[in-house]
């Protein structure tokens, strides 16, 4: 059955839903044929087609229009005026920016004026294309991101760009920056100062570290420095391999089965290893029970003492039981030890 014949029996809203379905089957970039558009006009209300026609005349593809039902819910004057405003952003294609129509008209008017004023300053002509190019993102994704973090539209561009350059020059991952764009709201002096404090311990910088509270930042530096002392120049896997006297590939294999192993802080790994080896556990015991590293040292110490006092065998498997099964084990040992007294 031809698509045009299918449209004849459908209401406008169903035509839109059908178009969405068909776009998953055929090339998403392919526009509706002229015949389909004529059929759309025949089956839609004058109000809906007027909006559709307005979008097409202003450069939107029919696929973009029919894939976004919110367009048909807009006031016609706001839709028409909004598209006129977006043309002043000099888009490469209207499909890149049309989602900005969802902003209040007063906001769009303000941002259009701002965009025109800074068009010679902002690379690629506007902030949407600047962020899309800088972070290697789709322009529509950038539009939604900027609508959520509105300050990215209004923050002084020279300051914003300077912050980005500082972060990149100090090897901050651009994906981390994109996920934490609040960093652009902080002062350049604070960012530079925080970065300077990470130089001595040679830390990998995350944006949150540059904007968190002072006490959190200082504690982070302290922990990172302690971890670096433990590892020296080794990776966590290399450190464990040396302590447990096995090849690094053995640790890598274990971590593939228990990913949390290599996520435990080096200081905690050292503390637990020191404790277990001192208590007589062999490397083979530890390697066979890697989840021991996910328990706190205090829990392990308490359970070891308790099991020994009750005459039980404090295997690592026993020490690592969950609260319920561990308590069941303790109850059995208590019953066994008091059997002759009851």
N, C-alpha and C positions, 0 to 999 in steps of 0.2 A: 504494500500500500504506500502511495506517495505521501511524503510529509505534508504536502499541501492539502491532500484529501483528509488526512488525520485531523488537521486544524479545524476543518469545517464544523465538526460536531463538538468542539471544545469551547468552553468559556475562556475569557481572557486569562484568568488566574491559572487555569489548567494548561493553557498554551505556554505560560511561563515555566510551569513545572515540567512540562514535556520537553521544552527546549533545554532545560538544565539536564534532564536525563539523556537527551540525544547528544549533548555536548560531551558526555563521558564516553560515547561510542565513536564519534567522529572527531576529526581534528578540532581542538578547542579554539584554535585561532581562525577557523573558517567562519565567515559571516553567514547569516541567513541569506538564502537566495532571494532575488527580487520577487519571485512567486510566493515565497513564504511570508515576505513582508506584506504583500498585498493581502494574503490570507489573514495575517495578524490584524490588519486594518479592518477587514470585514467582520472579524469576530470580537474585536475589542470595543469598549465604549469610546465615544469621541474624546472623552477626557483622557483616557489612557493612551490613545493613539497620538493625541496632541503632544503629550509628554515624550512619547517615543520619538515622534518626528522632530521635536525640539532637540533631543539628545543627538540624533543622527546628524541634523544640520549643523550642530556645534562640534562635530568631529568624533563623537563616541561611536564605537562599533556596536552593531545590534546585539552581538553576543554579550558584551559588557552590560548593556541595558537590560536585556532579558534575564541575565543571571543575577540581577540585584533588584528584588521586588520593592525595596525601600524607595527606589526612585519614583515609582508610581504612587507612593503615598505622600510625596512632597507637594507643597503648594506650587502651582505652575509658575507663578511670578518668581518665587524663590529659586526654582529650578533654572529658569531662563536667565535670571540675573546672576545666579551662582556660576553658571557655565560661562557667561560673559566675563565675569571676574577672573575665572581660572585661565581664560585665554591670555590674560595680561601677565600670567606667570611664564609665558612662552614655553608651554609644554612641548616635548618632542612628539607626544601623542596624548590626546585627552584621556585615554584609558589609564594613563599613569597617575592622574591627579583627581579624577572625578569623585573618589571616595571622600574627599575633603568637603563635598557638598553636604555632608552630614553634620558639619559644624553650624552653629547659629550664624545667621546672615551677618549680624554685626561683627562677629569675630572674623568671618571670612573677608569682609570689607577691610577691616583693620590689617589683617595679615597680607592682603593683596597690596595695600599701600606700602607696607613695610617691605614686601618682596620687591616691589618696583624700585624703591629707594636704595636697596642694597644689592640690586642685580649686578652692578659692576664690581662689587666687593666679593660676593659669594661665588666660589667656583661653580661652574655649570649653570649659573643663572638663578638658582633658587635653592633653598635648604633641602627640599626633598631630593633633588638630584645630587646635591653635595653629599648627603648622608648615604644615599644609594650607592654612589661611586666609592666613597670612603670605606664603607663597611660591607660593600659587595652584596647589597640587598636589592630586592625587587622594589620599584618605586611605590607600588600599592602597599606593600608591607611597611615601608618607611612612613607612608601617610598615616596608617593606623598607629604606628609607634609614636609619631609626633602628636597625634591627637590625644594620645594617652598621657604623654609627657609634654604638655603644652609649652613648658619653659624652653624647650629646644627650638621653638619658633621665635621666642622673644628674647632669649639671653643674648647679650651683646656678641655679635658674630666673631669679632676679632678675639675676644676673650675665650669664647668657646673653641675656636680653631687653635688658639695658643695652648689651651689645656690639652687638646688632642695631641698636638705635636710633642708636648712634654711627656705625655704618657707613652707614646710610641718610641720616643728617643730613649726611654728607660725600660724598654722591652715589656711593656704591659700588653697583654694579648688583646687584639682589637675585638675579639668575640666577647671577652670579659667586659670590655668597655661598653659594648652594645647592650649587654645584659644588665649593666648597672650605670645607666646614663645619668643618674643622680650626681655622679662625680662632677658633671659640668656646672653644677650649682655652687660648687665650693670655690674658695679663693685660690688664685694661683700661688700666693705666698704659702698658704697652708699645704697645698699639694707638693710644692717644692721642698718645704721643710720636712714633711713626712718621708718623701723619697730620699732625702739626704740621710735620714736616720736608718734607712734600710741598707745603705751602702756597706757599712762595716760588716754586718752579718751576711751580706750578699744574698738577700732574700728575693724570692720570686714575688713580685708585687701584684696584688689584686686591688682593684679600685676601692673595695670596701675598706681596705686597710688605710686608705688615704683620707677617709671621711668619717671613720668611726670615732667614738669617744676616746679621749686621751688615755684613760686607764685601760681600755680594751686594747688599744694600739700598743701600749707599753707591755702589757701581759703577752700579747702576740709576739712581740720582739723577743721577750724573755724565753718563751717556749721554743721559738724558732732557733734561738741561739743554743739552747740546751740540746735540741735535736741535732744541731750541726756538730756540737762537741761529741755527741754519742757516735754519730755516723762518720765523723772526720770527712773523708772525701768519698766514702762509699755510698751506694744507694741502699735503701732499706733491705732489698733482697740480698745484696752483697754482705751486709752486716749480719743478717740472720744466717746466711750460708757459713760465714766464718765462725760465728758463735756455736752453731750446731754441727760444724765440721762435715758439711756436705757440699756438693757442687751447687752453684747458683741455679742451674736448671731444675734442680730438685725443688728449690724454694718457688721458682716460677710455676712449676707444675702444681704444687700445693696451693699457691695463690689463685690459680685458675679454677680450682675446686672451691676454695674459700677466699673470695676476693677481699674480704674485710681484713685479712692478715696483713697485707701491705698498707692498709689505711690506718692502722694503729700507729700512734706517735712513737718515734724511736725511743723517747725517754721511758714510755710505758713498756715497750718491748724489753728494754734493758732491765728495768725493775723486775719484771716477771721472770725473765731468764735468770737473773742473779738469784732470785728467790728459789726457783725450781731446781736449778743445778746445785745450789747449796743444800737443799733438802734431799738430795740424792736421786732426783729424777734424771734419767739418761736422755741424751739428745733424741734417741729413737722414740722414747715415750712422748716427748714434746712434738716431734714431727707427725706422729700418728694422731695427735689431738690438737690441731692448730687452733680450735675454737677457744683454747685456754687463754689466748691473748685478748679475747673480747671481754673477759671477766676482770673485775677490779682486783687489785692486789690485796685489798682488805678482805674481800669475799673469799679469795683463795686461802689466805692465812687463817681466817676463822674456821672454814670448813676443814682444813687440814688438821687443825688442833682438835676440833670437835670429833672427827672420825677416829683419830688416834685415841682420844680419851674414852671413846665408846668401844674400842677394840676392833674397829673396822679397818679395812684396807683402803687407805686414801689414794686410790688410783686417780689419774687425771680425768678419766671418764666419770668417776664419782664426783670429783670436784667441780666438773662442768655441767652437772645435771641442772635442769630448770628447778625453780623453787618447789614445785609440787612433788616431782619425783625425788628430789633430794630429801625433802621432809619425810617422804615415805620410807626412804632408806634409813634415815635417822630413827624413825619410829620402830622399824624392825630391829635395829641394833639395840635400842633401849629395851624392847621386849625381850630380846635374847639375853641381855646382860642382867635383867631383873627377874628372869624366869624362876630361879630358885628361891626368890624372896617373896613371891606372891602366892 
